[in-house]
């Protein structure tokens, strides 16, 4: 498991069009995610970042295009196969989505109980480890309602790590967290990536967080419904391809009418 | 210490080599293989304090979380015996993961069962019951004030909310009210026909069905249906609003929860319940009539005439008053339960269940009180 960044693409999105029913949210999305990298889905509110994430984790079928997971066309595969592929996914939802009727320990243990043949003692040791990795081993017997937002996020991360997934998806991991907790979570994500070699897809518009952790990314635009830029957040910041990306990366208001026209 | 048996099995060995203590790791350390050994504290007892433990990973093959579990055990126990652990020879990624783990496993607080103290428990229940009663009376008072305020045009209640609630509690419930009351009337007619036929008293089936329906069944059955359907929905809605902080937002705005949320719910029930009761009476008598036509071959006119003779107008009035009491009870109890619920998904489910159970039990208890009152006033 001693991993290094490799150029091999683990995920590949080709000409993807996403939306609800016939309403298109984003079209012509193309990108590859390298194994072991942290890939950011960026853009303003309502541009379709979370919708794209939903398509990538199997919750929303795209309108058109292909999505490959380790060279397997995910949405062309049978439902059974898709479930099997998704076992390699760990997902941290925006509000952690811990099951409120279970303790934190039971939350982390459930995927292990359902999808492995491990003994209950081994499951307990693994649950302790996963919670230990996120610094929450003391919360094993607590219910989600007894935790703060940041603690819930960390426990959600422990649950996402339960099956040692190859790919982790984070939906707005820093949303609602104070800067210190947010920074700690960023450090944790980086350490986990380096330690576990996991590939991470992250939806965020927290610039400081993106500059710290993301190696690569894509910038989606709500108005043109297409990606405007592709590259690391730092590259986009230093060499923005258009005014909108510049404004986003420099926290400025997008009010250049001429540029807006050009974008159209 | 373990003997090295196979290439694949996870094995380890603690040795002393020129004043160094070395833990050698062998084989595959994969959690999925379900064979990760435990590191017992006995092994470190004999090592003098402040010594350093080193690792030898030359023979370590594939590994995953399983190895980290084992290394964490060593890290915790070494700290306990005042020993140092050098992770220099471990794979880089294992070092990263180990750095995230604390040097001692923080003990999780255990949930303890409350000791058995009967007086304390009964006292607690009593206080809780009286508190609930007090809050319910307070709610009733505030709703009554809200009604007067709404007549004066000073209420926060929105007419559109009242109309929506009336639509949900009344017309939308007609189908289920029809089915339930029709079937209850038909069952009464059927049982009555079978029993009364033995005494050649077939003609009194109409009396049995109409009196039972108007006096009890239409009111109670309609109230039970509304308690399950509308009361449960009110509790779940308010509980969900509670978990989404919508109620907090209203409070901060200074909007009265009673006026804005509870009043339209309660008024809608008070308005629709007597109407649903009258409709339930009609459906119940219709059910009894159809069974009588097929089983006893009675005429429609004969059945209806017998029914009208048996049921006095004041019984409809009494039934309607009773349903208003049911409506107030269902409205107050379900809204109260919703407001007092917790903020998780489980709490929403619990609130809906509690509202339905409380509504049904309460309706039957209130019906019993009304039966005594009816006897006292001679209805």
Interface residues (C-beta under 8 A of the other chain):
Chain A: X1 X2 X3 X100 X101 X105 X116 X117 X118 X119 X122 X125 X126 X128 X129 X130 X132 X133 X134 X135 X137 X138 X139 X140 X141 X142 X143 X144 X145 X164 X188 X191 X192 X194 X195 X196 X197
Chain B: X31 X32 X34 X36 X62 X63 X64 X65 X68 X69 X72 X91 X92 X93 X94 X96 X97 X99 X100 X101 X102 X105 X106 X107 X108 X109 X110 X111 X342 X343 X344 X345 X346 X347
